[in-house]
Amino acid sequence: MSKPTISAIAAIGQNRELGKEDDLIWRIPADLKRLRELTTGHPLIMGRKTYESIGRPLPNRTNIVISRNSNFDAPGCTIVPSLEAAIEAARAVEQDEIFIFGGAAIYELAMPLTDKLYLTIIEALDPEADTFFPVYEDQFTETEREAGSTADGLRYAWVTLERRHD
């Protein structure tokens, strides 16, 4: 069996802003649809805070939650104590692609293992952001870009990047 691709998926601002006060900054309906299309049928690895911000497992995916709290319970999810255990659990599902789904600490831990990024880069800044996506620009090469905008004029780009091997 070949090793599955490890991909991170996130929506970020121009300065890599991810969130503030344990919540997302932007919610773009077309982006949520894209998230569903890309991740359905694949394992999703997320931290406890990300899971708690959603409040339920995402349907039609193997939801794997990393928590150091051995008493943490998330019905419908696999709970593991580390990123390594999460990747092992995801590989056991025998999928061709595993998705890292946040939050910031999990993205940071997973970045050295990540093969591909699916980013929604929003053409906006949020000076109140308190959570950021890790620096990635020097490790990945852009392979696809598709521009879009919301009904109220917020512009964004769906960007796919692959790890450089140079």
Residue, then its C-alpha position, 0 to 999 in steps of 0.5 A: m500500500s502506498k503512503p497517502t498524501i498528507s494535505a493541509i486545508a485552510a482559509i487564511g488572510q493576506n498575513r496568514e490570519l486563521g482566526k480570533e478568539d477560537d473562531l474563524i474570521w471569514r465564512i465563505p459559502a463557496d469555500l465551505k462547499r469546496l471543503r466538503e468536496l475535497t475532504t468527503g471520504h477522507p480522514l480529517i485530523m484536527g485539534r480539540k479546540t477546532y473540534e469544539s468550535i465545530g461541535r460535531p464530527l463532519p459527516n462522511r469523513t473519518n474525524i480524528v481529534i488530537s487531545r492530550n486529555s485522556n477523558f476527552d469525548a467526541p462521539g463519532c470521532t477517533i480520539v488520539p493523544s498525538l499527531e503521530a497517532a492521528i496519522e497512524a489512525a488515518r493511514a489505517v483507514e487506507q485512504d489516498e489522502i489525509f487532511i490536516f484541518g487545524g488549528a494553528a498548533i496542529y498545522e505547525l506540527a504537521m507542516p514538516l510532514t505535509d505534501k500539499l496545501y489547499l489554501t483559500i487566500i482571502e484578499a483581506l487583513d484582520p488586525e485583531a487575528d490571534t491565530f495564524f497559519p504557519v509560514y509555508e511560502d519557502q517550502f511549497t510551489e503553487t500549482e493551481r489558482e482560481a479567483g473568486s468573490t463573495a456576493d458582498g465583494l470579498r475577493y479570494a483565491w483557491v490556491t493549491l501548492e505542493r511541497r518543493h523537493d529541491 
